[in-house]
Amino acid sequence: MLRAMHILIIPGLQMPEVSEGVLEQVRAAAGTDATITVADSYGEALEAIPDADVLLGRVDPPLFAAARRLRWVHATTAGADAYLFEEMRDSSVVLSGDKGLVGSHLAETAFGLLLAISRRIVAAVLDGPDCWEHRVEYRRQEFELEGLTMGIVGFGGTGKAIARRAAAFGMHCLAVDPHDVGATPEVPEVWPVARLDELLATSDVVASGLPLTPDTHHLFDERAFSQMKPGAIFINVTRGEVFDADALVRAVESGHLGGAGLDVAPEEPLPADHALWTTRNVVMTPHTAGASQLRLQRNLDRFCRNLPRFLAGEPLEGAIDKQAGF
C-alpha cells in the first residue's frame, strides 16, 4: 500500500520551493517506489491532484473538487480556517498541520510587541533624534513586567509558549480555554471560558492564543475590552478576526487600555487609512510572527513521521478536528 502512494507537494508561503533535500526526506519516509509530484504552478496542481492520495500544502475548493483519491492533507500552516471550506470539512479526508510547532516564534513576537510598548521602544524610534526631548516622558511611561499578571485566552501551543516566557519575566499567569487542555507549571489551573471576564478584569496584559472559529470571531469586542483592567495591554499574534479593530481603537484612544501589540488584523492588509495605524501605543507587524528558520523543517519532520502513522491508521501528530476548527 505504501509503494502505491502518490504524494503531491504544492509549494507556498511556508515552503516557497521544494529542494532536493526535502524530496530525499519524503522519499525516505514514503518508500522509493512512491510517486512524488511537485506542482510548481496552480495548473500543475490541478493536473496532478486527481491521482494524489496525500497532499502536502494548501488545498482550495477547485483543487479539492478535482481530487479523486485524496485521503489526507497536511497543511503547511498552523491555522486551519483557510482549509475548512464546506466540502473539505464534511469529507472523510484527514487534515493535519504544524499546530503546536509554531508557539515559540509566535510567543517571541508577542513579547517583542509587548516590550516595544512597555519600554517605549517604538515611540523612541518614531521620534528619531527628537527622542531625547521626550526622555523624561518615556521614563514616566515605561513599566516593568515583573509581578504583573499575564492573562492568556486560548491555552494551546502558542498560549503555553507565551506562559513560559511570561513566567521567565516574573509575571503571574492566568489562562482560559474552552477545552480541558491541562495545567502547566506556569498555569496550575486553566479556567473555563465562563471565567473570561474574571481573567480580563485582573490581567495587566491580555494575550490571545485563539484559533479562528465561529465561537472566537470578534470575541474581543467592545464589551470584552471594557471588561479589561484600566491601562491593560492587548496582544494578538494568532488570528486577527478574533478582535474588533474599531472597538480596540476606541478602547485605546479613550485611555481605558494602555496599548496593543498586533501581528494580525481582521482585514489583511489593514487599510492604510485605518485608525489603528496612527493610534499611539498601538504597535503592529504585518503577520510575520509565523516566520522562523526552523519552521519548515519541523513541519516536514512531522509530515514524514505521520506517513507511516497514516498508513497504519494511527492518530496523526498535529491532527485538526475539522468540526471544531482547530
N, C-alpha and C positions, 0 to 999 in steps of 0.2 A: 504493500500500500504506500509506503514511504517513497519507493522508487518511482511510482506513477505520479507523484505530486507535481503540480505546476504552480510555481510561486511567481507572482507578478509584483515587481517593485516599481513604485511611482515616486520619483524624487519630488521634494517640496521644500518648504521653508526650513525645516529642521534638518533635512538631508538633501541639499541642493544638487549633489552629484553622487553617483554610486561608484566608488573607487574599486579597483581590483581587490584591495584588501577586504572590503565589505563583501564582495562576491565570494571570495575564498572562505570567509567565515560562514556565510549562509550555506555554501556548498558542503562544508564540513558537517554542518548540523543536519542538512536535508538529505545528504547522500549524493554521490557523484552522478547517479542516473536521474536525479530530479531535474525537471526543466525550470530554469530561472530566466525570466524575461524582465529586462529593464526598459520601461517606457520613457523615452526622452521627450515625448510630446503628448498632448492630450489625445491626439488622433491615434498614436501608437497604443495608448492605454485602452481606448475604445476597441481597437482591433484585437488586443490580446486578452481582454478580460473575459470573453465568453468561455475560454478554456481554463481559466485560473481557478485553482482550489483555494489558494491563500493570497491575500493582498497585504503587502507592507506599504503603507502610505495612505493617502487621502482618497476617499470614495465619495461621490456625489450622486444624486438621483439618476442622471443619464448613464453613468458608469454602472451603477447598481442594476438598472433595468436591463443592461446588456449582458450581465453576468448570468451564466447558466449553471456553473458548478461551484460557485463561491460558497465556502463554508466558514471562513474565518478572515476577519480584517484586523490587522494590528496597526493601530494608529501611530503616527509619529508626533502626536500632540497629546498633552495631558487632558485638556478639556474635551469632553465627549459631545458637547452640544451640537457641533457642526456635523457630526456623523449621524445624529439621531433624527433624521427625516423619517417620515411615517413608514415608508417601505422597509427601511433598514430596521427600525425599531420593532416592527411587527413580524420580522422574519426570524428564521432559525439560525441565521448567520451569527457566529460568535464574534464579539468585539472586545479587544484588549488594547492597551496602550501603555504610556510611560507614567501613568498616575502613580504617585508615591516616590518617583525618582527625581522630581523637579523641585522638591521642597527646599533644598539647600540654597539654590541660587535665587529662588523667589524670596526666601527669608532674608538673604543678604540685601536684595533690593529694598525690601520692606524697611530694614534698618538703615540703609543708605538714605532713603527718603525721610525717615524719622529723624535721623541725626542732622540732615540738612535743615530741618525745621528747628529742632531743639537747640542746635548750636549756631543758628542763623547763618549757616554757610552760604546758602543760595542768596540771601539778602546781601551779604558782603560781596559776593561775586557780581551780582547785578549792579551794585553801587560803584564798582570799579575803584578808581583812585579816591573817589569821594567817601569810600567806606570808613576812612579814618575820621571823617567828620561825624560818623554815626557810632563810633566805638562805644561811647557811654550808653547809648540807646541799646546796642546789641547786648551789652553786658547785663543790662536790666532785664532783657527779654529771654536770655538763654536760661535753660534749666537742665538739671542732671537727671538721668534716668534711674539712678539708684533709689530704691524704695518706692518707686511709682508702681501702679497696677496696670498690667497689660491684659486687656480683655480680648480673647480670640474667638471669633464667631466662625465656626467650621473647623473641627479639630481633626482633619485628615493629615496627609503628609506635610502640606505646607504649614498648617496650623501648629503641628508638633515641632517643625523646624523653627518656626518663629518663637515658640515657647522656650526651646533650648537656648536660643540666643538672648531672649529676654532675661532668662534666669542668669546667664553669664554677665549681664549688665546689672544684676542685683535687683531686678524687678520681680514683683509678685505676680503670678499668672492665674487668670481665670479663663475658663473656656465653656462654650455651649456647643452642642451638636445635636441634630435630630436623631442620631443613631447611637447605639451603645458601642462607642469606639474604644473604650478602655482608658484608664488613667495612665499617667506617666509620672516620673519623679518630679517634673516641674508643675504638673497639674494633678494633684492627688484625687480630685473628683471632677469629672466632666458633667456639667449641668445640662438638663434637658432644655429645649427651646422655650419652654414655659417660663424659664428664669432669665430670658434675654434682657428684659427691662432692668432687672437687678444688675446684670453684668454691665449694661450701658451706663447705669447711674453711678457705678462705683469704679469705673475704669478711667485712668488718666489717658490711656491710649487704647483705641479700639481698632483691631486689625481683622480684616475679612480674609478668611481662607476658604470661602464658599465656592462651590461649583455653580454653574447656571442651570437652574431647573425652574419649572413653573412656581414652585414654592419660594425660591430665593429671588426671583425677579423683583427689583425695587424693594427688597427687604429693608434696605436703608433708605427710608423716605422721610418726609417732613416730621412725622411723629417720632420715628426712631432717632433722628438727630436731636430732636427736642428732649428726648429722654437721656441723652448723653450728659455726662458731667460738664459743668461750665468750664471752658478752657481746654477740653479734651481734644486730642488729635485723632483724626480718622485716617487709617492706612488701608489701601486696597491694591493688591498685586495679582489677583486671580481673575475675576470676571467683572467687567465694567457695568454690565446690565443689572448687577445686584444693588446699585445705588442710583438715586435720582439726582442728576447733576445740578439741576436748578435748585433743588432743596438744599443741597450741600453748599452752593454759593450763598444762599440766604443765611444758612447757619453760621458760616464763617464771617460773612460781611457784617452780620449783626453783632458779632463778638461773642456769640454763645459758644462756638467752637474756636479753638486756638489755631487750627490749621488742618491741612490734609496733605497726604502724600499719596500720589496715584500713579500707577503704571498702566492702568486700564481706564477706559471711559465707556459710557453707554453707547456712544457713537464713535467709531474709529475710521479715519482720524477725526478727532473732535474739531468742529468748525472753527476757523481762525477767529471768528468774532464772538465765540462763546466766552462768557464772563469768567469761567474758570482760569483762562489764560492770564487774566490780569488781576485776579483776586490775591491780595497779599497773603503770604503764609500758605499758599497752595503750591506744592511742588509736583510737577508732572514729568514723566518719561514716556516715550512712545511705544508702550507694550514690548519692552525689551527684557523684562525680568526673566523670561524663559530662556534667555541665551546663556550657554555655558559651553566651554570647550570639551566638557565631559559628557554632555547630554546625549549626543548621537550614539556614542559607544555604549553607554549604559543601556539605552533602549535597544540597540542592536543585540547586545548580550542577552537581554530579556527575551527578545524575539527568538533567538536561537535556542535558549533554554526551553521556550514554550513549544517549539516544533515537536519534539518527542512527546511532550505532555498532551498536545492536541491530538496526535495520532493515537495515543493510549486512552483518550477520553478522560484525562485527568484535568482538574481545575487549573486554569492558567494564571500565571502571575500578571497582575495589572488588569484582571478581568473587569469589565464595565457592566454594571447592571443597567440594561437598556431601558427598562421601565422606570427605574429610579432616576436615571440620567447621569450617573457617575459611578 
